[in-house]
Amino acid sequence: MQNNVGQFHGGSYKTEHRDTNSMLYVMLQPEAKLHALPGSMVAMSPQVQLKGKSKFSLKKMFIGGQMAMSTFTGPGEVLLAPPIW
């Protein structure tokens, strides 16, 4: 298993890489925001606020791309993994 740790403006993170899966642990400071793909959240602290958003775009509809996004607002911890689809 390989781990990486670091900091960014608004929090810190730790990654865990295993043979079968990967996890990203993000610790958000108050009012810090994190954008992620829908379906990638594994768990989150009860203090974290989650908002979903859909954006309609003909360009994205025809050539591909994400039309939805999840936004997490701290304080607290969010655990993310690659989406399964």
HTML snippet that shows the backbone in 3Dmol.js (N, CA, C, O; Angstrom):
<script src="https://3Dmol.org/build/3Dmol-min.js"></script>
<div id="view" style="width:600px;height:400px;position:relative"></div>
<script>
const pdb = `
ATOM      1  N   MET A   1       0.852  -1.179   0.000  1.00  0.00           N
ATOM      2  CA  MET A   1       0.000   0.000   0.000  1.00  0.00           C
ATOM      3  C   MET A   1       0.895   1.238   0.000  1.00  0.00           C
ATOM      4  O   MET A   1       1.885   1.304   0.729  1.00  0.00           O
ATOM      5  N   GLN A   2       0.532   2.212  -0.824  1.00  0.00           N
ATOM      6  CA  GLN A   2       1.290   3.445  -0.928  1.00  0.00           C
ATOM      7  C   GLN A   2       0.414   4.603  -0.456  1.00  0.00           C
ATOM      8  O   GLN A   2      -0.742   4.714  -0.865  1.00  0.00           O
ATOM      9  N   ASN A   3       0.956   5.460   0.396  1.00  0.00           N
ATOM     10  CA  ASN A   3       0.215   6.605   0.919  1.00  0.00           C
ATOM     11  C   ASN A   3       0.918   7.898   0.538  1.00  0.00           C
ATOM     12  O   ASN A   3       2.147   7.963   0.518  1.00  0.00           O
ATOM     13  N   ASN A   4       0.138   8.922   0.237  1.00  0.00           N
ATOM     14  CA  ASN A   4       0.647  10.261  -0.006  1.00  0.00           C
ATOM     15  C   ASN A   4      -0.146  11.215   0.866  1.00  0.00           C
ATOM     16  O   ASN A   4      -1.353  11.048   1.042  1.00  0.00           O
ATOM     17  N   VAL A   5       0.529  12.212   1.410  1.00  0.00           N
ATOM     18  CA  VAL A   5      -0.145  13.225   2.219  1.00  0.00           C
ATOM     19  C   VAL A   5       0.272  14.598   1.723  1.00  0.00           C
ATOM     20  O   VAL A   5       1.345  14.762   1.142  1.00  0.00           O
ATOM     21  N   GLY A   6      -0.592  15.589   1.958  1.00  0.00           N
ATOM     22  CA  GLY A   6      -0.265  16.942   1.547  1.00  0.00           C
ATOM     23  C   GLY A   6      -1.302  17.927   2.041  1.00  0.00           C
ATOM     24  O   GLY A   6      -2.273  17.567   2.707  1.00  0.00           O
ATOM     25  N   GLN A   7      -1.067  19.179   1.695  1.00  0.00           N
ATOM     26  CA  GLN A   7      -1.974  20.254   2.083  1.00  0.00           C
ATOM     27  C   GLN A   7      -2.315  21.080   0.858  1.00  0.00           C
ATOM     28  O   GLN A   7      -1.563  21.108  -0.116  1.00  0.00           O
ATOM     29  N   PHE A   8      -3.453  21.749   0.914  1.00  0.00           N
ATOM     30  CA  PHE A   8      -3.882  22.678  -0.122  1.00  0.00           C
ATOM     31  C   PHE A   8      -4.592  23.828   0.566  1.00  0.00           C
ATOM     32  O   PHE A   8      -4.902  23.755   1.755  1.00  0.00           O
ATOM     33  N   HIS A   9      -4.847  24.885  -0.180  1.00  0.00           N
ATOM     34  CA  HIS A   9      -5.537  26.036   0.396  1.00  0.00           C
ATOM     35  C   HIS A   9      -6.948  25.611   0.793  1.00  0.00           C
ATOM     36  O   HIS A   9      -7.803  25.418  -0.071  1.00  0.00           O
ATOM     37  N   GLY A  10      -7.192  25.466   2.076  1.00  0.00           N
ATOM     38  CA  GLY A  10      -8.502  25.071   2.570  1.00  0.00           C
ATOM     39  C   GLY A  10      -8.536  23.722   3.247  1.00  0.00           C
ATOM     40  O   GLY A  10      -9.597  23.286   3.695  1.00  0.00           O
ATOM     41  N   GLY A  11      -7.384  23.037   3.335  1.00  0.00           N
ATOM     42  CA  GLY A  11      -7.408  21.751   4.017  1.00  0.00           C
ATOM     43  C   GLY A  11      -6.190  20.896   3.757  1.00  0.00           C
ATOM     44  O   GLY A  11      -5.142  21.382   3.330  1.00  0.00           O
ATOM     45  N   SER A  12      -6.349  19.610   4.023  1.00  0.00           N
ATOM     46  CA  SER A  12      -5.261  18.651   3.816  1.00  0.00           C
ATOM     47  C   SER A  12      -5.859  17.364   3.257  1.00  0.00           C
ATOM     48  O   SER A  12      -7.072  17.156   3.296  1.00  0.00           O
ATOM     49  N   TYR A  13      -4.977  16.500   2.734  1.00  0.00           N
ATOM     50  CA  TYR A  13      -5.460  15.257   2.141  1.00  0.00           C
ATOM     51  C   TYR A  13      -4.481  14.120   2.391  1.00  0.00           C
ATOM     52  O   TYR A  13      -3.306  14.333   2.690  1.00  0.00           O
ATOM     53  N   LYS A  14      -5.003  12.909   2.257  1.00  0.00           N
ATOM     54  CA  LYS A  14      -4.188  11.695   2.311  1.00  0.00           C
ATOM     55  C   LYS A  14      -4.757  10.735   1.286  1.00  0.00           C
ATOM     56  O   LYS A  14      -5.972  10.547   1.221  1.00  0.00           O
ATOM     57  N   THR A  15      -3.896  10.125   0.485  1.00  0.00           N
ATOM     58  CA  THR A  15      -4.347   9.108  -0.459  1.00  0.00           C
ATOM     59  C   THR A  15      -3.834   7.755  -0.018  1.00  0.00           C
ATOM     60  O   THR A  15      -2.738   7.639   0.531  1.00  0.00           O
ATOM     61  N   GLU A  16      -4.636   6.736  -0.263  1.00  0.00           N
ATOM     62  CA  GLU A  16      -4.234   5.352  -0.019  1.00  0.00           C
ATOM     63  C   GLU A  16      -4.435   4.585  -1.314  1.00  0.00           C
ATOM     64  O   GLU A  16      -5.546   4.513  -1.839  1.00  0.00           O
ATOM     65  N   HIS A  17      -3.352   4.013  -1.826  1.00  0.00           N
ATOM     66  CA  HIS A  17      -3.411   3.217  -3.053  1.00  0.00           C
ATOM     67  C   HIS A  17      -3.194   1.763  -2.684  1.00  0.00           C
ATOM     68  O   HIS A  17      -2.175   1.405  -2.093  1.00  0.00           O
ATOM     69  N   ARG A  18      -4.156   0.931  -3.035  1.00  0.00           N
ATOM     70  CA  ARG A  18      -4.046  -0.507  -2.801  1.00  0.00           C
ATOM     71  C   ARG A  18      -4.139  -1.222  -4.140  1.00  0.00           C
ATOM     72  O   ARG A  18      -4.384  -0.593  -5.170  1.00  0.00           O
ATOM     73  N   ASP A  19      -3.947  -2.521  -4.124  1.00  0.00           N
ATOM     74  CA  ASP A  19      -4.053  -3.292  -5.359  1.00  0.00           C
ATOM     75  C   ASP A  19      -5.460  -3.258  -5.939  1.00  0.00           C
ATOM     76  O   ASP A  19      -5.625  -3.288  -7.159  1.00  0.00           O
ATOM     77  N   THR A  20      -6.465  -3.196  -5.090  1.00  0.00           N
ATOM     78  CA  THR A  20      -7.844  -3.292  -5.567  1.00  0.00           C
ATOM     79  C   THR A  20      -8.600  -1.974  -5.583  1.00  0.00           C
ATOM     80  O   THR A  20      -9.612  -1.866  -6.277  1.00  0.00           O
ATOM     81  N   ASN A  21      -8.150  -0.976  -4.850  1.00  0.00           N
ATOM     82  CA  ASN A  21      -8.888   0.286  -4.813  1.00  0.00           C
ATOM     83  C   ASN A  21      -7.994   1.428  -4.338  1.00  0.00           C
ATOM     84  O   ASN A  21      -6.871   1.210  -3.883  1.00  0.00           O
ATOM     85  N   SER A  22      -8.510   2.632  -4.451  1.00  0.00           N
ATOM     86  CA  SER A  22      -7.836   3.831  -3.958  1.00  0.00           C
ATOM     87  C   SER A  22      -8.840   4.648  -3.168  1.00  0.00           C
ATOM     88  O   SER A  22     -10.035   4.644  -3.466  1.00  0.00           O
ATOM     89  N   MET A  23      -8.346   5.349  -2.158  1.00  0.00           N
ATOM     90  CA  MET A  23      -9.196   6.222  -1.343  1.00  0.00           C
ATOM     91  C   MET A  23      -8.500   7.564  -1.182  1.00  0.00           C
ATOM     92  O   MET A  23      -7.275   7.637  -1.084  1.00  0.00           O
ATOM     93  N   LEU A  24      -9.297   8.620  -1.155  1.00  0.00           N
ATOM     94  CA  LEU A  24      -8.808   9.962  -0.898  1.00  0.00           C
ATOM     95  C   LEU A  24      -9.521  10.477   0.346  1.00  0.00           C
ATOM     96  O   LEU A  24     -10.748  10.575   0.370  1.00  0.00           O
ATOM     97  N   TYR A  25      -8.754  10.803   1.371  1.00  0.00           N
ATOM     98  CA  TYR A  25      -9.275  11.370   2.615  1.00  0.00           C
ATOM     99  C   TYR A  25      -8.985  12.870   2.567  1.00  0.00           C
ATOM    100  O   TYR A  25      -7.824  13.268   2.467  1.00  0.00           O
ATOM    101  N   VAL A  26     -10.018  13.702   2.637  1.00  0.00           N
ATOM    102  CA  VAL A  26      -9.850  15.153   2.577  1.00  0.00           C
ATOM    103  C   VAL A  26     -10.392  15.756   3.860  1.00  0.00           C
ATOM    104  O   VAL A  26     -11.548  15.525   4.217  1.00  0.00           O
ATOM    105  N   MET A  27      -9.565  16.530   4.556  1.00  0.00           N
ATOM    106  CA  MET A  27      -9.982  17.253   5.756  1.00  0.00           C
ATOM    107  C   MET A  27     -10.162  18.716   5.354  1.00  0.00           C
ATOM    108  O   MET A  27      -9.194  19.402   5.028  1.00  0.00           O
ATOM    109  N   LEU A  28     -11.413  19.188   5.380  1.00  0.00           N
ATOM    110  CA  LEU A  28     -11.736  20.550   4.968  1.00  0.00           C
ATOM    111  C   LEU A  28     -11.791  21.487   6.164  1.00  0.00           C
ATOM    112  O   LEU A  28     -12.323  21.136   7.217  1.00  0.00           O
ATOM    113  N   GLN A  29     -11.238  22.678   5.992  1.00  0.00           N
ATOM    114  CA  GLN A  29     -11.346  23.723   6.998  1.00  0.00           C
ATOM    115  C   GLN A  29     -12.720  24.384   6.854  1.00  0.00           C
ATOM    116  O   GLN A  29     -13.396  24.181   5.846  1.00  0.00           O
ATOM    117  N   PRO A  30     -13.141  25.172   7.854  1.00  0.00           N
ATOM    118  CA  PRO A  30     -14.439  25.845   7.760  1.00  0.00           C
ATOM    119  C   PRO A  30     -14.560  26.676   6.481  1.00  0.00           C
ATOM    120  O   PRO A  30     -13.649  27.424   6.127  1.00  0.00           O
ATOM    121  N   GLU A  31     -15.683  26.535   5.803  1.00  0.00           N
ATOM    122  CA  GLU A  31     -16.038  27.248   4.569  1.00  0.00           C
ATOM    123  C   GLU A  31     -15.206  26.846   3.347  1.00  0.00           C
ATOM    124  O   GLU A  31     -15.402  27.412   2.271  1.00  0.00           O
ATOM    125  N   ALA A  32     -14.291  25.895   3.481  1.00  0.00           N
ATOM    126  CA  ALA A  32     -13.529  25.409   2.323  1.00  0.00           C
ATOM    127  C   ALA A  32     -14.439  24.532   1.474  1.00  0.00           C
ATOM    128  O   ALA A  32     -15.266  23.789   2.003  1.00  0.00           O
ATOM    129  N   LYS A  33     -14.285  24.620   0.150  1.00  0.00           N
ATOM    130  CA  LYS A  33     -15.133  23.862  -0.770  1.00  0.00           C
ATOM    131  C   LYS A  33     -14.305  22.840  -1.540  1.00  0.00           C
ATOM    132  O   LYS A  33     -13.138  23.065  -1.860  1.00  0.00           O
ATOM    133  N   LEU A  34     -14.950  21.703  -1.829  1.00  0.00           N
ATOM    134  CA  LEU A  34     -14.345  20.633  -2.615  1.00  0.00           C
ATOM    135  C   LEU A  34     -15.378  20.181  -3.639  1.00  0.00           C
ATOM    136  O   LEU A  34     -16.515  19.876  -3.281  1.00  0.00           O
ATOM    137  N   HIS A  35     -14.989  20.136  -4.914  1.00  0.00           N
ATOM    138  CA  HIS A  35     -15.873  19.682  -5.985  1.00  0.00           C
ATOM    139  C   HIS A  35     -15.478  18.263  -6.368  1.00  0.00           C
ATOM    140  O   HIS A  35     -14.292  17.956  -6.498  1.00  0.00           O
ATOM    141  N   ALA A  36     -16.478  17.393  -6.548  1.00  0.00           N
ATOM    142  CA  ALA A  36     -16.220  15.993  -6.896  1.00  0.00           C
ATOM    143  C   ALA A  36     -17.326  15.474  -7.805  1.00  0.00           C
ATOM    144  O   ALA A  36     -18.407  16.055  -7.893  1.00  0.00           O
ATOM    145  N   LEU A  37     -17.029  14.371  -8.477  1.00  0.00           N
ATOM    146  CA  LEU A  37     -18.025  13.730  -9.331  1.00  0.00           C
ATOM    147  C   LEU A  37     -19.088  13.052  -8.477  1.00  0.00           C
ATOM    148  O   LEU A  37     -18.772  12.491  -7.428  1.00  0.00           O
ATOM    149  N   PRO A  38     -20.335  13.098  -8.910  1.00  0.00           N
ATOM    150  CA  PRO A  38     -21.379  12.366  -8.186  1.00  0.00           C
ATOM    151  C   PRO A  38     -21.053  10.875  -8.155  1.00  0.00           C
ATOM    152  O   PRO A  38     -20.573  10.316  -9.141  1.00  0.00           O
ATOM    153  N   GLY A  39     -21.312  10.250  -7.038  1.00  0.00           N
ATOM    154  CA  GLY A  39     -21.043   8.826  -6.897  1.00  0.00           C
ATOM    155  C   GLY A  39     -19.666   8.495  -6.378  1.00  0.00           C
ATOM    156  O   GLY A  39     -19.346   7.321  -6.189  1.00  0.00           O
ATOM    157  N   SER A  40     -18.831   9.514  -6.139  1.00  0.00           N
ATOM    158  CA  SER A  40     -17.474   9.243  -5.657  1.00  0.00           C
ATOM    159  C   SER A  40     -17.350   9.332  -4.138  1.00  0.00           C
ATOM    160  O   SER A  40     -16.338   8.901  -3.587  1.00  0.00           O
ATOM    161  N   MET A  41     -18.361   9.885  -3.439  1.00  0.00           N
ATOM    162  CA  MET A  41     -18.282  10.002  -1.990  1.00  0.00           C
ATOM    163  C   MET A  41     -18.549   8.649  -1.332  1.00  0.00           C
ATOM    164  O   MET A  41     -19.524   7.967  -1.648  1.00  0.00           O
ATOM    165  N   VAL A  42     -17.665   8.282  -0.419  1.00  0.00           N
ATOM    166  CA  VAL A  42     -17.828   7.059   0.362  1.00  0.00           C
ATOM    167  C   VAL A  42     -18.426   7.398   1.724  1.00  0.00           C
ATOM    168  O   VAL A  42     -19.326   6.707   2.202  1.00  0.00           O
ATOM    169  N   ALA A  43     -17.925   8.463   2.347  1.00  0.00           N
ATOM    170  CA  ALA A  43     -18.404   8.887   3.665  1.00  0.00           C
ATOM    171  C   ALA A  43     -18.037  10.349   3.868  1.00  0.00           C
ATOM    172  O   ALA A  43     -17.191  10.898   3.163  1.00  0.00           O
ATOM    173  N   MET A  44     -18.696  10.975   4.856  1.00  0.00           N
ATOM    174  CA  MET A  44     -18.353  12.352   5.216  1.00  0.00           C
ATOM    175  C   MET A  44     -18.766  12.613   6.652  1.00  0.00           C
ATOM    176  O   MET A  44     -19.650  11.948   7.192  1.00  0.00           O
ATOM    177  N   SER A  45     -18.112  13.592   7.262  1.00  0.00           N
ATOM    178  CA  SER A  45     -18.459  14.012   8.617  1.00  0.00           C
ATOM    179  C   SER A  45     -19.846  14.646   8.607  1.00  0.00           C
ATOM    180  O   SER A  45     -20.259  15.209   7.593  1.00  0.00           O
ATOM    181  N   PRO A  46     -20.570  14.561   9.724  1.00  0.00           N
ATOM    182  CA  PRO A  46     -21.909  15.158   9.769  1.00  0.00           C
ATOM    183  C   PRO A  46     -21.906  16.677   9.610  1.00  0.00           C
ATOM    184  O   PRO A  46     -22.926  17.248   9.224  1.00  0.00           O
ATOM    185  N   GLN A  47     -20.789  17.346   9.898  1.00  0.00           N
ATOM    186  CA  GLN A  47     -20.724  18.805   9.791  1.00  0.00           C
ATOM    187  C   GLN A  47     -20.579  19.276   8.343  1.00  0.00           C
ATOM    188  O   GLN A  47     -20.864  20.437   8.049  1.00  0.00           O
ATOM    189  N   VAL A  48     -20.147  18.412   7.446  1.00  0.00           N
ATOM    190  CA  VAL A  48     -19.920  18.788   6.051  1.00  0.00           C
ATOM    191  C   VAL A  48     -21.260  18.969   5.351  1.00  0.00           C
ATOM    192  O   VAL A  48     -22.164  18.146   5.498  1.00  0.00           O
ATOM    193  N   GLN A  49     -21.381  20.051   4.590  1.00  0.00           N
ATOM    194  CA  GLN A  49     -22.585  20.304   3.802  1.00  0.00           C
ATOM    195  C   GLN A  49     -22.352  19.796   2.386  1.00  0.00           C
ATOM    196  O   GLN A  49     -21.281  20.009   1.816  1.00  0.00           O
ATOM    197  N   LEU A  50     -23.350  19.124   1.817  1.00  0.00           N
ATOM    198  CA  LEU A  50     -23.269  18.575   0.469  1.00  0.00           C
ATOM    199  C   LEU A  50     -24.349  19.203  -0.396  1.00  0.00           C
ATOM    200  O   LEU A  50     -25.523  19.223  -0.026  1.00  0.00           O
ATOM    201  N   LYS A  51     -23.939  19.718  -1.560  1.00  0.00           N
ATOM    202  CA  LYS A  51     -24.891  20.263  -2.527  1.00  0.00           C
ATOM    203  C   LYS A  51     -24.595  19.646  -3.888  1.00  0.00           C
ATOM    204  O   LYS A  51     -23.438  19.540  -4.296  1.00  0.00           O
ATOM    205  N   GLY A  52     -25.638  19.246  -4.574  1.00  0.00           N
ATOM    206  CA  GLY A  52     -25.502  18.712  -5.927  1.00  0.00           C
ATOM    207  C   GLY A  52     -25.960  19.739  -6.939  1.00  0.00           C
ATOM    208  O   GLY A  52     -26.834  20.558  -6.657  1.00  0.00           O
ATOM    209  N   LYS A  53     -25.358  19.691  -8.130  1.00  0.00           N
ATOM    210  CA  LYS A  53     -25.702  20.660  -9.154  1.00  0.00           C
ATOM    211  C   LYS A  53     -25.643  19.985 -10.517  1.00  0.00           C
ATOM    212  O   LYS A  53     -24.723  19.216 -10.797  1.00  0.00           O
ATOM    213  N   SER A  54     -26.619  20.275 -11.354  1.00  0.00           N
ATOM    214  CA  SER A  54     -26.627  19.776 -12.731  1.00  0.00           C
ATOM    215  C   SER A  54     -26.496  20.959 -13.674  1.00  0.00           C
ATOM    216  O   SER A  54     -27.117  22.003 -13.475  1.00  0.00           O
ATOM    217  N   LYS A  55     -25.681  20.781 -14.701  1.00  0.00           N
ATOM    218  CA  LYS A  55     -25.511  21.813 -15.725  1.00  0.00           C
ATOM    219  C   LYS A  55     -25.865  21.198 -17.067  1.00  0.00           C
ATOM    220  O   LYS A  55     -25.286  20.188 -17.467  1.00  0.00           O
ATOM    221  N   PHE A  56     -26.809  21.803 -17.755  1.00  0.00           N
ATOM    222  CA  PHE A  56     -27.185  21.304 -19.070  1.00  0.00           C
ATOM    223  C   PHE A  56     -26.386  22.049 -20.126  1.00  0.00           C
ATOM    224  O   PHE A  56     -26.330  23.279 -20.129  1.00  0.00           O
ATOM    225  N   SER A  57     -25.778  21.299 -21.008  1.00  0.00           N
ATOM    226  CA  SER A  57     -24.997  21.877 -22.089  1.00  0.00           C
ATOM    227  C   SER A  57     -25.121  20.964 -23.302  1.00  0.00           C
ATOM    228  O   SER A  57     -24.865  19.764 -23.206  1.00  0.00           O
ATOM    229  N   LEU A  58     -25.511  21.522 -24.434  1.00  0.00           N
ATOM    230  CA  LEU A  58     -25.601  20.718 -25.655  1.00  0.00           C
ATOM    231  C   LEU A  58     -24.240  20.156 -26.034  1.00  0.00           C
ATOM    232  O   LEU A  58     -24.139  19.022 -26.503  1.00  0.00           O
ATOM    233  N   LYS A  59     -23.203  20.942 -25.832  1.00  0.00           N
ATOM    234  CA  LYS A  59     -21.849  20.487 -26.157  1.00  0.00           C
ATOM    235  C   LYS A  59     -21.496  19.246 -25.340  1.00  0.00           C
ATOM    236  O   LYS A  59     -21.017  18.255 -25.892  1.00  0.00           O
ATOM    237  N   LYS A  60     -21.729  19.297 -24.029  1.00  0.00           N
ATOM    238  CA  LYS A  60     -21.426  18.150 -23.173  1.00  0.00           C
ATOM    239  C   LYS A  60     -22.312  16.959 -23.511  1.00  0.00           C
ATOM    240  O   LYS A  60     -21.885  15.810 -23.406  1.00  0.00           O
ATOM    241  N   MET A  61     -23.550  17.240 -23.917  1.00  0.00           N
ATOM    242  CA  MET A  61     -24.462  16.157 -24.234  1.00  0.00           C
ATOM    243  C   MET A  61     -23.992  15.381 -25.469  1.00  0.00           C
ATOM    244  O   MET A  61     -24.115  14.157 -25.512  1.00  0.00           O
ATOM    245  N   PHE A  62     -23.459  16.082 -26.466  1.00  0.00           N
ATOM    246  CA  PHE A  62     -23.067  15.424 -27.708  1.00  0.00           C
ATOM    247  C   PHE A  62     -21.638  14.897 -27.709  1.00  0.00           C
ATOM    248  O   PHE A  62     -21.384  13.831 -28.270  1.00  0.00           O
ATOM    249  N   ILE A  63     -20.698  15.611 -27.097  1.00  0.00           N
ATOM    250  CA  ILE A  63     -19.306  15.139 -27.134  1.00  0.00           C
ATOM    251  C   ILE A  63     -18.876  14.470 -25.837  1.00  0.00           C
ATOM    252  O   ILE A  63     -17.758  13.965 -25.740  1.00  0.00           O
ATOM    253  N   GLY A  64     -19.739  14.462 -24.859  1.00  0.00           N
ATOM    254  CA  GLY A  64     -19.418  13.805 -23.589  1.00  0.00           C
ATOM    255  C   GLY A  64     -18.896  14.787 -22.565  1.00  0.00           C
ATOM    256  O   GLY A  64     -18.398  15.859 -22.907  1.00  0.00           O
ATOM    257  N   GLY A  65     -19.013  14.417 -21.334  1.00  0.00           N
ATOM    258  CA  GLY A  65     -18.565  15.263 -20.243  1.00  0.00           C
ATOM    259  C   GLY A  65     -19.537  15.179 -19.083  1.00  0.00           C
ATOM    260  O   GLY A  65     -20.665  14.708 -19.233  1.00  0.00           O
ATOM    261  N   GLN A  66     -19.098  15.631 -17.946  1.00  0.00           N
ATOM    262  CA  GLN A  66     -19.927  15.575 -16.753  1.00  0.00           C
ATOM    263  C   GLN A  66     -20.959  16.692 -16.771  1.00  0.00           C
ATOM    264  O   GLN A  66     -20.638  17.852 -17.026  1.00  0.00           O
ATOM    265  N   MET A  67     -22.187  16.324 -16.500  1.00  0.00           N
ATOM    266  CA  MET A  67     -23.261  17.304 -16.434  1.00  0.00           C
ATOM    267  C   MET A  67     -23.713  17.535 -15.000  1.00  0.00           C
ATOM    268  O   MET A  67     -24.615  18.336 -14.758  1.00  0.00           O
ATOM    269  N   ALA A  68     -23.097  16.842 -14.046  1.00  0.00           N
ATOM    270  CA  ALA A  68     -23.463  17.001 -12.638  1.00  0.00           C
ATOM    271  C   ALA A  68     -22.193  17.104 -11.803  1.00  0.00           C
ATOM    272  O   ALA A  68     -21.138  16.600 -12.188  1.00  0.00           O
ATOM    273  N   MET A  69     -22.310  17.766 -10.652  1.00  0.00           N
ATOM    274  CA  MET A  69     -21.175  17.941  -9.765  1.00  0.00           C
ATOM    275  C   MET A  69     -21.669  18.003  -8.324  1.00  0.00           C
ATOM    276  O   MET A  69     -22.746  18.532  -8.049  1.00  0.00           O
ATOM    277  N   SER A  70     -20.880  17.464  -7.416  1.00  0.00           N
ATOM    278  CA  SER A  70     -21.158  17.552  -5.985  1.00  0.00           C
ATOM    279  C   SER A  70     -20.180  18.540  -5.369  1.00  0.00           C
ATOM    280  O   SER A  70     -18.992  18.524  -5.690  1.00  0.00           O
ATOM    281  N   THR A  71     -20.676  19.397  -4.487  1.00  0.00           N
ATOM    282  CA  THR A  71     -19.824  20.359  -3.793  1.00  0.00           C
ATOM    283  C   THR A  71     -19.937  20.113  -2.297  1.00  0.00           C
ATOM    284  O   THR A  71     -21.032  20.131  -1.735  1.00  0.00           O
ATOM    285  N   PHE A  72     -18.799  19.883  -1.659  1.00  0.00           N
ATOM    286  CA  PHE A  72     -18.722  19.661  -0.218  1.00  0.00           C
ATOM    287  C   PHE A  72     -18.147  20.920   0.416  1.00  0.00           C
ATOM    288  O   PHE A  72     -17.158  21.467  -0.072  1.00  0.00           O
ATOM    289  N   THR A  73     -18.767  21.385   1.510  1.00  0.00           N
ATOM    290  CA  THR A  73     -18.296  22.570   2.219  1.00  0.00           C
ATOM    291  C   THR A  73     -17.983  22.185   3.655  1.00  0.00           C
ATOM    292  O   THR A  73     -18.814  21.598   4.348  1.00  0.00           O
ATOM    293  N   GLY A  74     -16.746  22.531   4.106  1.00  0.00           N
ATOM    294  CA  GLY A  74     -16.277  22.170   5.429  1.00  0.00           C
ATOM    295  C   GLY A  74     -16.865  23.033   6.517  1.00  0.00           C
ATOM    296  O   GLY A  74     -17.581  23.996   6.243  1.00  0.00           O
ATOM    297  N   PRO A  75     -16.563  22.689   7.752  1.00  0.00           N
ATOM    298  CA  PRO A  75     -15.458  21.857   8.220  1.00  0.00           C
ATOM    299  C   PRO A  75     -15.828  20.373   8.274  1.00  0.00           C
ATOM    300  O   PRO A  75     -16.998  20.005   8.380  1.00  0.00           O
ATOM    301  N   GLY A  76     -14.797  19.542   8.198  1.00  0.00           N
ATOM    302  CA  GLY A  76     -14.996  18.110   8.358  1.00  0.00           C
ATOM    303  C   GLY A  76     -14.202  17.302   7.361  1.00  0.00           C
ATOM    304  O   GLY A  76     -13.416  17.837   6.580  1.00  0.00           O
ATOM    305  N   GLU A  77     -14.426  15.980   7.403  1.00  0.00           N
ATOM    306  CA  GLU A  77     -13.682  15.052   6.556  1.00  0.00           C
ATOM    307  C   GLU A  77     -14.601  14.441   5.503  1.00  0.00           C
ATOM    308  O   GLU A  77     -15.757  14.119   5.780  1.00  0.00           O
ATOM    309  N   VAL A  78     -14.070  14.286   4.295  1.00  0.00           N
ATOM    310  CA  VAL A  78     -14.783  13.651   3.188  1.00  0.00           C
ATOM    311  C   VAL A  78     -13.900  12.530   2.652  1.00  0.00           C
ATOM    312  O   VAL A  78     -12.708  12.737   2.421  1.00  0.00           O
ATOM    313  N   LEU A  79     -14.474  11.347   2.454  1.00  0.00           N
ATOM    314  CA  LEU A  79     -13.756  10.216   1.871  1.00  0.00           C
ATOM    315  C   LEU A  79     -14.287   9.992   0.465  1.00  0.00           C
ATOM    316  O   LEU A  79     -15.493   9.846   0.262  1.00  0.00           O
ATOM    317  N   LEU A  80     -13.370   9.964  -0.511  1.00  0.00           N
ATOM    318  CA  LEU A  80     -13.739   9.794  -1.910  1.00  0.00           C
ATOM    319  C   LEU A  80     -13.036   8.587  -2.506  1.00  0.00           C
ATOM    320  O   LEU A  80     -11.929   8.233  -2.101  1.00  0.00           O
ATOM    321  N   ALA A  81     -13.691   7.962  -3.469  1.00  0.00           N
ATOM    322  CA  ALA A  81     -13.118   6.852  -4.226  1.00  0.00           C
ATOM    323  C   ALA A  81     -13.518   7.050  -5.681  1.00  0.00           C
ATOM    324  O   ALA A  81     -14.462   7.788  -5.961  1.00  0.00           O
ATOM    325  N   PRO A  82     -12.819   6.407  -6.612  1.00  0.00           N
ATOM    326  CA  PRO A  82     -13.215   6.535  -8.019  1.00  0.00           C
ATOM    327  C   PRO A  82     -14.638   6.023  -8.225  1.00  0.00           C
ATOM    328  O   PRO A  82     -15.010   4.994  -7.661  1.00  0.00           O
ATOM    329  N   PRO A  83     -15.438   6.728  -9.026  1.00  0.00           N
ATOM    330  CA  PRO A  83     -16.796   6.239  -9.305  1.00  0.00           C
ATOM    331  C   PRO A  83     -16.740   4.868  -9.972  1.00  0.00           C
ATOM    332  O   PRO A  83     -15.782   4.565 -10.683  1.00  0.00           O
ATOM    333  N   ILE A  84     -17.755   4.042  -9.749  1.00  0.00           N
ATOM    334  CA  ILE A  84     -17.718   2.686 -10.285  1.00  0.00           C
ATOM    335  C   ILE A  84     -18.310   2.587 -11.682  1.00  0.00           C
ATOM    336  O   ILE A  84     -18.222   1.520 -12.289  1.00  0.00           O
ATOM    337  N   TRP A  85     -18.902   3.632 -12.219  1.00  0.00           N
ATOM    338  CA  TRP A  85     -19.393   3.570 -13.596  1.00  0.00           C
ATOM    339  C   TRP A  85     -18.694   4.556 -14.459  1.00  0.00           C
ATOM    340  O   TRP A  85     -18.981   4.644 -15.653  1.00  0.00           O
TER     341      TRP A  85
END
`;
const viewer = $3Dmol.createViewer("view");
viewer.addModel(pdb, "pdb");
viewer.setStyle({}, {cartoon: {color: "spectrum"}});
viewer.zoomTo();
viewer.render();
</script>
